[in-house]
Amino acid sequence: DLKAVKAVAADGYTVNYDLSQIEKPDVLVAYAQADGPLTEEDGAFRMVLPEEEGKLNVRMLVEIQVVQ
């Protein structure tokens, strides 16, 4: 059974999301923003949870792990 999802950034920063956070339909992994590509500060990918605080929206995303 899936218990959580872990997002890992290039600098080692990690966030563990529980199912109530990650199963929402507006959660996504972004590679661009409305006006073009992500900034260099954001990296190639960014985890986006629109209803959560900024620190939970992992920048420079390099890995997503499923925690069982």
C-alpha positions in Angstrom: 0.0 0.0 0.0 1.1 3.5 -0.8 1.8 5.5 2.3 3.6 8.6 1.0 5.5 10.2 -1.8 9.0 11.7 -1.3 10.3 14.5 -3.5 14.1 15.0 -3.6 15.9 18.2 -4.9 19.3 18.4 -6.4 20.7 20.0 -3.2 19.4 17.1 -1.1 16.3 18.9 0.2 13.4 16.5 0.6 9.7 16.7 1.4 7.5 13.8 2.3 3.9 14.2 1.1 1.1 12.1 2.7 -1.7 10.8 0.5 -4.1 13.7 1.3 -1.6 16.2 -0.1 -0.5 14.3 -3.2 -3.8 12.9 -4.5 -5.4 16.3 -5.3 -6.1 16.8 -9.0 -4.1 20.0 -9.2 -0.8 18.5 -8.0 1.8 18.3 -10.8 5.5 18.2 -11.7 6.1 21.3 -13.7 8.8 21.8 -16.4 7.5 25.3 -17.5 5.4 28.2 -16.2 2.7 30.3 -17.9 5.3 32.7 -19.4 7.9 30.1 -20.5 10.4 27.7 -19.0 11.2 27.5 -15.3 13.9 29.8 -14.0 17.4 28.6 -13.4 16.6 28.8 -9.7 13.7 26.4 -10.1 15.7 23.9 -12.1 14.4 21.7 -14.9 11.5 20.4 -12.8 9.5 21.6 -9.8 6.9 19.8 -7.7 3.8 22.0 -7.4 1.1 21.7 -4.8 -1.0 24.8 -5.3 -2.8 24.6 -1.9 0.4 24.1 0.1 3.1 26.5 1.4 6.1 27.4 -0.8 8.5 25.1 1.1 6.5 22.1 0.0 6.8 23.0 -3.6 10.2 21.5 -4.2 12.5 23.3 -6.7 15.3 21.6 -8.6 13.4 18.3 -8.5 15.6 15.3 -9.4 13.7 12.3 -7.9 10.3 11.1 -6.8 10.1 8.1 -4.5 7.0 6.1 -3.6 7.0 5.1 0.1 5.2 1.9 0.9 
